Amino acid sequence: MAILEAINPSLTAGWQQPDVRDLNKDGGWRLKDYEARGGYLALKKLFADKLTQDQVIAEVKASVLRGRGGAGFPTGLKWSFMPRAFPGDKYVVCNTDEGEPGTFKDRDIMRLDPHSVIEGMIIAGFAMGAARGYNYIHGEVFELYQRFEEALAEARAAGYLGQNILGAGFNFDLFAHHGYGAYICGEETGLLESIEGKKGQPRFKPPFPASFGLYGKPTTINNTETFASIPYILRQGGETFLNLGKPNNGGTKLFSVSGHVNKPGNFEVPMGTPFAKLLEMAGGMRGGRKLKAVIPGGSSAPVLPADVIMECTMDYDSIAKAGSMLGSGAVIVMDETVCMVKALERLSWFYYEESCGQCTPCREGTGWLYKMVHRIEHGEGRPEDLDLLDEIAGNIMGRTICALGDAAALPVRSFVKHFRDEFAYHIENKRCLVPPDVQKAGSTFHTRLMAGATC
């Protein structure tokens, strides 16, 4: 699994021939390995240069680092919302509840480079005046929880965590929290409820976590990849990080490429990299088959047909202009063997199963969507179903406490919009447009799509 080293300044010279490092071979996850490649120098620089909270936040703002968990909200701006003058406890929380089908980047950061997350969270704690942090780790990757606990022990023993860190008078401690594998706990307020020992269900907003978060105290939540980017920004400067990408899309981004490609895996490339180049890095289409469609940002992002995605660059603005979302950076590649109705059936089933049931439009609507797509796939569809699917999806969107309802509705709308003829063929002919023998050639796709790990 090739991961482009984010701390390599040669990236500014062009990404076409990057210095690629395989962390599985060239680097270890232990503290000594992390320090050998510049780990914790950013934290030392913070204290040596006597940087203020405002200066750290300003550097993060200058980097134009946008949240790597899916929403793409500017990280520095989010940090500035934290009331630093608040006299009581404040918290920094890392969201490692990576449950989006197609997404598997954060688990590799945790597996190969956990100290980058720890250092990033310590710096964040300093910038926002928080003395405690939690890393909420997806329940189905317990070995990563264990590894992070080991990394925390190393950091504490070296004086990077705890009281009077590096003799600078700053106190910060960090704890791992093991989740339970629920997709809904990837929603930030559902995550907070789970840490507090409650059922993982989203909260109404406002109040927002910055004013009323964990245990009712001011809290800032960022994704694993977001925190892992912070040490480089503080070491090399926000402007340097920004210049690795493009305006409004600073830095590099990890993309989890899965599906019908020859070399599925995680690839870190500058923001703004053409999709065609990313596909080339993933070895191109498996078996030399034709590209049919791509979900560019995880299963909740709208699907894009081949001709549209091939014109896109991999950044928030380009993908949004094309009608989808960069999301978590999970790029699900589908070739001509895929039945789009069957693929949507699998996706709809996932969101139906994962709805927490708190909001009626989501609880009932996700079930209706799945049952209708299931009916079409199994030869029982009706001509009016396509318009009804769009109507139901529209009645879910924007009417739920969290975005899971939208996550269920957006794929339905986009699949029907871009591949309506295929759905209509199912309804009219009671069978799939893609012949069974062709589907069989790529039959692993539908099963592994829901597993979220096709590499």
Residue pairs with C-beta under 8 A, 6 or more apart in sequence:
1 22
1 23
1 24
1 108
1 265
1 266
1 455
2 20
2 21
2 22
2 265
2 267
2 281
3 20
3 21
3 22
3 23
3 108
3 112
3 254
3 266
3 267
3 268
4 11
4 15
4 18
4 19
4 20
4 21
4 252
4 267
4 268
4 269
5 19
5 20
5 21
5 268
6 228
6 229
6 232
6 251
6 252
6 268
7 37
7 38
7 231
7 232
7 235
7 236
8 18
8 19
8 21
9 236
9 240
10 18
10 19
11 18
11 244
11 252
11 270
12 240
12 243
12 244
15 269
15 270
15 273
15 277
16 277
21 27
23 108
23 112
23 113
24 112
27 33
27 37
27 112
27 113
29 111
29 112
29 113
29 114
29 115
29 147
29 151
30 154
31 39
31 115
31 151
31 154
31 155
31 158
34 40
34 113
34 115
34 116
38 231
38 235
39 115
39 116
39 119
39 231
40 115
40 119
40 158
40 160
40 231
41 231
41 235
42 119
42 123
42 230
42 231
42 232
42 233
42 234
42 235
43 119
43 122
43 123
43 160
43 165
43 166
43 231
43 234
44 166
45 51
45 234
45 235
46 56
46 123
46 126
46 234
47 165
47 166
47 168
47 170
53 84
53 126
53 127
53 128
53 129
56 123
56 126
56 127
56 234
57 76
57 79
57 80
57 127
58 76
58 238
59 76
59 233
59 234
59 237
59 238
60 75
60 76
60 79
60 127
60 230
60 233
60 238
61 74
61 76
61 77
61 80
61 238
62 76
62 237
62 238
62 239
62 242
63 75
63 76
63 229
63 233
63 238
63 239
63 241
63 242
63 250
63 251
64 74
64 238
64 241
64 242
64 245
64 247
64 248
64 249
64 250
64 251
65 74
65 75
65 76
65 226
65 229
65 230
65 233
65 238
65 241
65 250
65 251
66 72
66 73
66 74
66 75
66 249
66 250
66 316
67 73
67 74
67 75
67 78
67 222
67 223
67 226
68 223
68 224
68 225
68 226
68 229
68 253
68 254
68 328
68 329
69 95
69 186
69 222
69 223
69 224
69 225
69 226
69 328
70 100
70 223
70 297
70 298
70 300
70 325
70 327
70 328
72 316
72 326
75 222
75 226
78 210
78 220
78 222
79 124
79 127
79 128
79 220
81 208
81 210
81 220
82 90
82 128
82 129
82 130
82 210
82 218
82 220
83 90
83 210
83 211
83 218
84 128
84 129
86 129
86 217
86 218
88 217
89 130
89 131
89 132
89 215
89 217
90 128
90 129
90 130
90 131
90 132
90 217
90 218
90 219
91 130
91 132
91 133
91 134
91 213
91 214
91 215
91 217
91 218
91 219
91 220
92 121
92 124
92 125
92 128
92 130
92 132
92 133
92 134
92 219
92 220
92 222
93 133
93 134
93 135
93 136
93 188
93 191
93 192
93 195
93 213
93 214
93 219
93 220
93 221
93 222
94 117
94 121
94 133
94 134
94 135
94 136
94 221
94 222
94 223
94 224
94 227
95 136
95 186
95 188
95 191
95 221
95 222
95 223
95 224
96 106
96 107
96 110
96 117
96 135
96 136
96 137
96 138
96 144
96 223
96 224
97 136
97 137
97 138
97 179
97 185
97 186
97 191
98 104
98 105
98 106
98 107
98 138
98 141
98 186
98 224
98 328
99 138
99 181
99 182
99 183
99 185
99 186
99 354
99 452
100 183
100 186
100 298
100 299
100 300
100 327
100 328
100 330
100 452
101 298
101 299
101 330
101 332
101 347
101 350
101 449
101 450
101 451
101 452
102 256
102 258
102 295
102 298
102 299
102 330
102 331
102 332
102 449
102 452
102 454
103 256
103 298
103 328
103 329
103 330
103 452
104 256
104 258
104 266
104 330
104 452
104 453
104 455
105 225
105 254
105 255
105 256
105 266
105 328
105 329
105 330
106 223
106 224
106 225
107 138
107 141
107 144
108 254
108 266
109 116
109 117
109 224
109 225
109 228
109 254
110 117
110 137
110 141
110 144
110 147
110 148
110 224
111 144
111 147
113 228
114 147
114 148
114 151
115 151
115 154
115 155
116 227
116 228
116 231
117 135
117 148
117 224
117 227
117 228
118 151
118 152
118 155
118 160
118 161
118 174
119 160
119 230
119 231
120 226
120 227
120 228
120 229
120 230
120 231
121 133
121 135
121 174
121 227
122 133
122 160
122 161
122 165
122 172
122 174
123 230
123 231
123 234
124 130
124 133
124 220
124 222
124 227
124 230
125 131
125 132
125 133
125 172
126 170
126 172
128 220
130 172
130 218
130 220
131 171
131 172
131 173
132 172
132 173
132 174
132 175
133 172
133 173
133 174
133 175
134 174
134 175
134 176
134 177
134 195
134 214
135 148
135 174
135 175
135 176
135 177
135 224
136 177
136 179
136 185
136 191
136 194
136 195
137 144
137 145
137 148
137 176
137 177
137 178
137 179
138 144
138 179
138 181
139 178
139 179
139 180
139 181
139 182
140 181
142 178
145 176
145 178
148 176
149 176
152 161
152 174
152 175
152 176
155 161
155 174
156 162
156 173
159 165
159 166
159 167
160 166
161 172
161 173
161 174
162 171
162 172
162 173
163 171
164 170
164 171
165 171
165 172
177 194
177 195
179 185
179 191
179 194
180 194
180 200
182 190
182 194
182 200
182 354
182 356
183 350
183 354
183 404
184 190
184 200
184 201
184 202
184 354
184 355
184 356
184 402
184 404
185 191
185 194
185 200
187 202
187 402
187 403
187 404
188 209
188 221
189 202
189 203
189 205
189 209
189 402
190 200
190 201
190 202
190 203
190 356
190 402
191 200
191 221
192 203
192 209
192 213
192 214
192 219
192 221
193 199
193 200
193 201
193 202
193 203
194 200
195 214
196 214
196 215
199 356
200 356
201 356
201 358
202 356
202 358
202 401
202 402
202 404
203 401
204 401
205 401
209 218
209 219
209 220
209 221
210 218
210 219
210 220
211 218
212 218
213 219
213 220
213 221
223 328
225 253
225 254
229 241
229 251
232 241
233 241
233 251
238 250
241 250
241 251
242 250
242 251
244 250
244 251
244 252
244 270
244 271
245 251
245 252
245 253
245 270
245 271
245 272
245 315
246 270
246 271
246 272
246 313
246 315
248 316
248 317
249 271
249 272
249 315
249 316
249 317
250 271
251 270
251 271
252 268
252 269
252 270
252 271
253 268
253 269
253 270
253 271
253 314
253 315
253 326
253 329
254 266
254 267
254 268
254 329
255 266
255 267
255 268
255 269
255 278
255 314
255 329
255 330
255 331
256 265
256 266
256 328
256 329
256 330
256 331
257 264
257 265
257 266
257 267
257 278
257 279
257 281
257 282
257 331
257 333
258 264
258 330
258 331
258 332
258 333
258 448
258 453
258 454
258 455
259 331
259 332
259 333
259 334
259 335
259 445
259 449
259 454
260 285
260 286
260 287
260 289
260 333
260 334
260 335
260 337
260 338
260 442
260 445
261 279
261 282
261 283
261 284
261 285
261 286
261 333
262 282
262 283
262 284
262 285
262 286
263 281
263 282
263 283
264 282
264 454
264 455
265 282
265 455
267 278
267 281
267 282
269 277
269 278
269 281
269 314
271 314
271 315
271 316
272 313
272 314
272 315
272 318
273 313
273 314
274 312
274 313
274 314
275 294
275 296
275 309
275 310
275 312
275 313
275 314
276 310
278 314
278 331
279 285
279 291
279 333
282 333
285 291
285 333
285 335
286 335
286 442
287 335
287 441
289 335
289 336
289 337
289 441
289 442
290 306
290 335
290 336
291 306
291 309
291 310
291 333
291 334
291 335
291 336
292 305
292 306
292 334
292 335
292 336
292 338
292 340
293 303
293 304
293 305
293 306
293 309
293 334
293 338
293 340
293 418
293 419
294 303
294 304
294 306
294 309
294 331
294 332
294 333
294 334
295 301
295 302
295 303
295 304
295 324
295 330
295 331
295 332
295 334
295 411
296 304
296 309
296 312
296 314
296 319
296 324
296 325
296 326
296 327
296 331
297 319
297 324
297 325
297 326
297 327
297 328
297 329
297 330
297 331
298 327
298 328
298 329
298 330
298 332
299 330
299 332
299 347
299 350
299 407
299 411
299 449
300 325
300 327
300 351
300 403
300 406
300 407
300 408
300 410
300 411
301 319
301 324
301 325
301 326
301 327
301 410
301 411
302 323
302 324
302 325
302 410
302 411
302 413
302 414
303 324
303 340
303 411
303 414
303 415
303 418
303 419
304 312
304 322
304 323
304 324
304 414
304 418
305 418
305 419
308 322
308 323
309 322
311 322
312 318
312 319
312 322
314 326
314 329
314 331
315 326
316 325
316 326
319 325
319 326
320 326
323 414
324 414
330 452
332 449
334 340
334 343
334 445
335 442
336 434
336 438
337 434
337 438
337 439
337 440
337 441
337 442
337 443
337 445
338 434
338 439
338 442
338 445
338 446
339 377
339 422
339 432
339 433
339 434
339 439
339 446
340 415
340 419
340 422
340 423
341 373
341 376
341 377
341 415
341 422
341 423
341 426
341 432
342 377
342 432
342 439
342 446
343 415
343 445
343 446
343 449
344 373
344 411
344 412
344 415
345 370
345 373
345 374
345 377
346 446
346 449
346 450
347 411
347 449
348 366
348 369
348 370
348 373
348 374
348 408
348 411
348 412
349 370
349 374
349 450
350 450
351 366
351 369
351 370
351 404
351 407
351 408
352 366
352 367
352 369
352 370
352 408
354 404
355 362
355 363
355 366
355 404
355 405
355 408
356 362
356 404
357 363
358 401
359 399
359 400
359 401
359 402
359 405
361 395
361 396
361 399
361 400
361 405
362 396
362 400
362 404
362 405
362 408
365 392
365 393
365 395
365 396
365 405
365 408
365 409
366 396
366 405
366 408
368 392
369 389
369 392
369 393
369 396
369 408
369 409
369 412
372 381
372 385
372 388
372 389
372 392
373 389
373 412
375 381
375 385
376 385
376 423
376 426
376 427
377 426
379 426
379 430
379 431
381 423
381 426
381 427
382 427
383 424
383 427
383 428
385 427
386 416
386 420
386 423
386 424
386 427
389 412
389 413
389 416
390 412
390 413
390 416
392 409
393 408
393 409
393 410
393 412
393 413
394 409
394 413
396 405
396 406
396 408
396 409
397 405
397 406
397 409
397 410
398 406
399 405
400 406
415 423
416 423
421 433
422 433
422 434
425 432
425 433
426 432
426 433
432 439
444 454
445 454
448 454
